[in-house]
Amino acid sequence: MEKLFTSLDGIYDEIVEIRRHLHKHPELSFEEVNTANYIAAYHEKLGHEIRTNVGGNGVVAYLKGDKPGPTVALRADFDALPIHEETDVPFKSVNDGVMHACGHDGHTATLLGLAKVLNGMKTDIEGTVVFIHQHAEELPPGGAKAMIEDGCLDGVDVIFGTHLQAQKPLYEIGYRSGPLQAAPDVFDIKIQGKGGHGAMPHNTKDSIVIAGQLINNLQQIVSRGVDPLDSAVVSVCSFEAKGPYNVIQDTASLSGTVRTFKEETRSFVEKEIERIVKGTCLVSNAGYEYKYTRGYPTTVNHKEETEFVAELAKSVPGVETVKETEPIMGGEDFSYYLQNVKGCFFFTGAQNPDWEEAYPHHHPKFDIDERALLIAAKVLGKATLEYMKVNAKTLA
């Protein structure tokens, strides 16, 4: 394992350089053509077998060790967000309105650097490493499901992945067996009222007032409809009813997100939103349109593989804390991989200890401490080699 760690230390500057290049040239979900080409070219130089356009813009590379053994998949996503960057770093985005505001540039740099090091250790590798570079994690239906359908997990025995967390301390690894991240769904509601003059509201069906009442009514779903020991979120995140100052608007549109862990809670909330929309509009004799779109499933880690990662992370250089983390309501399409093969998705702390403020993911000032890239690579690398070592003996 010392060879792995020393080799990664030796290319740390290259890993950082890759991250900064990708950060400077971000591409939106389903539009990551140049990023995918960059990744494929890197693996091609290493001599890896490569598949491109996997499920869309996905790239899958294969490294076959000199010894027989299991097949371990490692995944990194590489899409950016429609956010205008407000950092002052010298490698800030040159694509206006597009930014790596979630760390996917770091995920990709980590995996490419690890691929280079493992390539130099082929004689030590007991099995096959599959490098899954996934497009479109940020935008449902996402890239994972399509890549799986296109065969990225064929022959894979286990999968590992990590997410850099800018609000978790550097040198910390966060793990959790079972549900780790919620299922993220979307709802869209259109209230159809009757517009009119602002001075004569009695001649209208005020869509704005109805929508305001609806927002309040929706708050009862979680507070009065979901078991307090369960977890759920219903958030209205957009409210639009634009028009002149003296005109009561004909329609008002609301959209938002639902986050749940349990499938029964998910289904309950979906039906309950429509029941409340229907009732609220009935009181005011207004019409409505309702659309509920299911996003990714809940991300559920496998117990044995999670405990395996948590234990080995304790002896990785640079890791000071290995901590069981609380579930979070953010969604992640790594969930699809875990529905198909056993594995573990963990968090790597990336908050610079000297920062006065760590901006959250999806913020225009989001950033990471790049030392976390090296820690992530070492944990993923050790997980790969240790898993092969243990299971190659089992297979033998």
N, C-alpha and C positions, 0 to 999 in steps of 0.2 A: 504493500500500500504506500510505502514511502516513495517509491518511484512515481506513482500517480500524483502524489501531493507535490513533490519536487518539480515534476514536469509542468504541472499547472501553474506553480509559482513562476516558472521560467517564461511562460507565455502570457502572464497577466496583462502586460502592456498591450499585447495583440488583442486580447479579449476586450479590453477597454476601447481600443481603436475601432473594433468591429461595432461595439455598442454605439459609439459616437457617430460612426458613419450611418448606421441605421436610424439613429435618432434624427440626424440632419435630413434624411430623405424618407420620411414616413409615407405610407400609403394606406388608404382606407380599406375597410373590410370588402372583400370580393374584388378589389382593384389592385392587389399587391403583386403586379407582374414583375416589376424591377427587383423587388425584394426577393421574390421567389427565384429569379434568375441569379441573383447574388449568392443565395444559399446553395443553389445547385452547383454553381461554378466552384464554390469553396470545397464542396464534397468531391467534385470531379478532380480537383487538384490532388486530393488525398487518395484518389484511386478507388473510391467507394462505388459500389453498384448504386445507381440512382433511378428513382422514378419521379417524373415531374407531372404536373397537372393532375395530381391525385385528388379526386373529389372536387376539383376546381383548380385553385392555385397552390394546393399542397405539394410538398416535396418530402419524399421518403428516401433515406439513404441507409445502406446496409454495410456493416463491418463484420466479417466472418473471422472469428479467432482461429488459431492453429489447432485448437483442441476442441473436441465435441462437448456440447453442453446445452443448457437452456437458451431460449431467445428472450432477451430483455429489451423492452421498448422504452425510450425516453422521449418525452414530448415537450416542445416549446412552441408558443404561438408567436405570430409576427405582424399582426395588423395594428393599425393606429386608430385614432379617434378624430372626429370632426370638431376639433378644438383649436383655437388660435393660441399658440404658445406665448406665454408672458414671462418666461425665464430670461436671464441675461447670460446664459452659458454660451461659449463661443461656437458650439456645435448645435445651436438651436435650429429648429425646423426651417427649411427654405421653401417648404410647400405651405403657402398661406392657408390658414384654416384647418390644417391637419397636424396632429401632434401625437407623439408617443407619450401619452399621459397615464399609462398603466403599467409600464415596465416591460412590455413585450420585446422591445429592442434589447433589453438586458437578458431576457429569457433566451433569445436567439443567439446572442453573443456567447452566453454561458454554454449552450449546447454545441455550438461550432468549435469553441475552444476545447471542450471536453472531447469532441470527436477527433480533433487533431492529436490530442495526447493519447487517447485509446488506440488510435491508428498506429502509434509508435510502440504499442505494447501488445501487438497481435499474438506474439508467442506466449503471452501470459493469459490471454483471453480464452475462457473455456465455454464457448458458445457463440452466439450471434447478437450483436447490438443493432437495434433498429432505431434510427434517429427520425422521429416524426416531427416535421416542421409544419405547423398547422396555420392555415389562413383563417380569417374571419371569426375569431373567437368573440369579438365585441358585438356582433350583429346577428341575432337569430335569423334564419335557422342555424347559423354558425357553420364552421368547417369540419368539426369533428365527426358528425354523423355521416356526412358525405364521404369523408376520407375512410371511415370504417367500411362503409358500403362498397368502396373502391378497393378494399383489401389491405389497408395499412396495418391491420392487426393479424393478418393471416400468419399462423404459426407462432404467434407471440404467447409467451407463458406468463409474463408479468409486465406491468407498466409503472413507471415512476415519473413524477413531474413536480415542479415547484412553482410558486408564485412569489416574486419579490414584493415585500410589504414595507412601504415607506413609513408606515406608522407603527412598525414594530422595531425594537432596538436592533442595531447592527450586532452581529455575533449571536443572534438568537434564532433557533429553529423551533417553529411551532407545528405541532402535530395533533391529530385527533382521529381516533377510530370511530367509524360510523358516520352519521351525517355531519358534514363539515360546512357545506354551503347550500343555500336555499335554491328552490326552483323559482326562477324569475319569469313572471308572466306580465302581459300588457293588456290594459283595457282602454277602449275608446268609446265615448258616449256623446251622442248628439241630441240636444234638447230642441225639439221643434215647437216653438211658440207661435205667437202672432205679433209682429212688430207694429210700431205706431209712433205717434208723437209723444215725446217725453212729458209734455204738459197734460196729456190725456191718457194716463195709464189704465183707466177703466175700460178703454176700448182695445186693450192688448192682452196678450198672455205673455208676461214678461219672462223671457228665457233666462235672463241673468239672475233674477230672483229665484226662479225654480232651480237653476244650477247651484246657487248659493245654498239653498236648503238641502239639495242633494249632497253636497260636500259634507255638510254637518251630519246628515243621516248616515252616510257611509262610515262615519267614525264608529258607529255602534257595532259594526260587523265584528271587529276584533275585540273591542272592550266588553261587548255583551253577548257575542256569539261564539267566540273561540275560548276553549278551556285555558285559563290563566297559566297552566303548566305546559301548554303548547306554545308555539311561536308563529306569529303571522304579522304581516305588514300590509296595509292598504293605504297607498299614498296617491293623492291627486297631485300630479306634477305639472299639469298644463291646463289653463283655463283661457279660452279665447272667445270673445264676443265683440269684435271690433266694429266701430261705426262712429258717426258724428255724435257730439256731446248731447244733442237734444233728440236722439232717436232711440227708442227702445228696440233692441235687436230681435229679429225674427228667430235666430238660432244662437245657441251657445254650445261650444264643444269642450269636452273634458277628456283628458287622457292621464293615465297613471300606471302604477306598477303594483303587482301583488307578489309577495314573497312568502313562501311556506316551505315546511319540511315534510309534512305528511300528505300523502295523496288524498286521503279523505278530507283533510282541511282545505286542500287546494280546490277540490270539487265543490265543497260547501261554499267557499268564498265566491267562486265563479257564479254559482246559482243565486247566492244571496245578493250580489251586486245588482243583478237584473231584477230581482224581486223588489229591491228598494228603489231602483230607477223607475220601475213600472208604477209603484205605489206613489212615489213623489209626483210623477207626471199626472197620475190619475186625479190627485187632489186639485191640480190646477187645470185639468182638462187639456193637457199638452201631449204631444207625441214624442217619440224617442227612437233612436237607433242605438244598438248596443253590440259591440264586438269584443270578444275575449280571445286573446292569442296566447297559447301556451308556449313558454320558452323552454329552456333546458331543464332536464330532470334535476332533482336534488343530488349533490355530489356526496357519495357515500363511500368512505374508505373501507378497505378490508382490514379486519382486525390483525391478522398475523403479519401482513406486509407492513402495516403501520407501526406495529411494535418493533418489527425488524429495523425499520428506518430510524425510529426514535432511539433505539439502543446503539446503533452504529454511529449515529450523529454525535454522540457524547465524546467520541475519541477522534473526531475530525479536527485538525488544526484550524484555529480561528473561531471555532464554536465554543462559546462560553456558557450558554444556557440552552437546554432542550426542555421545552415547556409544553404541556398539554394546553391547547388553546380552546377558547370557546367557539362554538359555531358562529358563522357570520351570515348575514342575510344577502350578501352579494352572490350572484350566480356565476357559473363556470361550466363550459361544455366539456371539460375533462370528465364530467359525469358520464358521458356516453362511453368513454373508454372503460370506466370502472363497471359499467353494466355488462361489458363483454369479456373482460379478463380481470383477474385479481390485480391489486396494486395499491398505491398510496400517492396522494397529492398532499404536499406539505408547504408550509410558509417559511420563507427565508427573510429575516429581518434586514431592512435596508435603510434604516433611519440614521443619518449622521448624528453622532452624539453632541456635536457642536452647533447644530442647527437650533435657532431660536423657535422656529416653527416648521413642522413637517406637514407639507400640504398633502391632502388626501388624493387618492387615485381619482382620475378624471378631472383634476383641477388644472387650470392653465399654467400654474406654477409648480406642478408636480415634478419631483426629481428623486433620484436614489443615490445612496452612497455606493459608488462602484466597487468598493471592497466586498460588497455582498455577492458580486458575480463570482468571485473566486470561492467563496464559501459554498455557494449553491453548486458550483461545478464539482467541488470536492465531495460533497454529500451525495450527489447523484452518481459520481464516479465510483465512490466506495460502495454504494448500494448495488451498483451493477456488478462489480467484481466479486463482492461478498456473496451476492445471490447466486452467481454462477458457480462459485467455489463450493458452496453448500449443496446446491442442487445438481451439480455435475456428479458429485459423489453419490447422490441419491439415485441418479439415472444409471450410474455405473453399477 
